[in-house]
Amino acid sequence: MAFIPGTLIFECDKDIGPTFFDELDAHGGLVGAHFSWTTNTIEFFEDTPQEVIDGVLEVYEAHDPTKPAQTEQP
């Protein structure tokens, strides 16, 4: 996994699964903070603060893409 040279696009070595949003949210302050993702890339914007980049990559490193999303019980 690494950034594509000359870009702010991070190529993932594992897919991003359904719990990634919740993991970012639990980390605090990352959701909606100048980045987006697909199943195999994370793209940061030019104005993304370094602490956000570091936090997102930290969450990604710990992320288990095979973990199923939690469903709320009625």
C-alpha positions in Angstrom: 0.0 0.0 0.0 1.3 3.4 -0.9 0.4 6.7 -2.4 0.4 6.8 -6.2 3.4 9.0 -7.0 2.5 12.6 -7.5 -1.0 12.2 -6.2 -2.9 12.2 -2.9 -4.5 8.8 -3.9 -3.6 6.0 -1.5 -3.7 2.5 -3.1 -4.9 0.0 -0.6 -3.5 -3.5 -0.3 -6.7 -4.8 1.1 -10.3 -3.9 0.2 -12.2 -1.5 2.4 -15.2 -3.3 3.9 -18.6 -2.2 5.1 -17.5 -1.2 8.6 -14.9 1.4 7.5 -17.3 4.4 7.9 -18.2 3.3 11.5 -14.5 2.8 12.3 -13.7 6.3 11.0 -16.6 7.7 13.0 -15.5 6.0 16.2 -12.0 7.4 15.7 -13.5 10.9 16.0 -13.4 13.8 13.7 -12.5 12.0 10.5 -15.9 11.5 8.8 -16.3 14.4 6.3 -12.8 15.6 6.8 -11.5 16.2 3.2 -11.2 12.7 1.8 -13.2 10.0 0.1 -12.7 6.3 -0.6 -13.7 3.4 -2.8 -13.2 -0.3 -2.1 -9.4 -0.1 -2.9 -8.3 3.6 -2.8 -8.5 6.5 -0.4 -8.2 9.9 -2.0 -7.2 12.9 0.1 -7.8 16.5 -1.0 -5.1 19.1 -1.3 -6.3 20.8 1.9 -6.6 17.6 4.0 -4.7 18.2 7.2 -1.9 15.8 7.9 -3.4 14.7 11.2 -6.5 13.6 9.2 -4.4 11.7 6.7 -2.5 10.0 9.6 -5.8 9.2 11.4 -7.5 7.7 8.3 -4.4 5.6 7.5 -4.3 4.4 11.1 -8.0 3.3 11.0 -7.3 1.7 7.6 -4.3 -0.3 9.0 -6.5 -1.7 11.8 -9.5 -2.3 9.4 -10.8 -5.8 8.8 -12.6 -5.8 5.5 -14.2 -9.1 6.2 -16.0 -7.9 9.3 -19.8 -7.7 8.6 -21.6 -4.4 9.1 -23.6 -4.4 12.3 -27.4 -4.3 11.9 -29.5 -2.5 14.5 -32.0 -4.7 16.3 -35.6 -3.4 16.6 
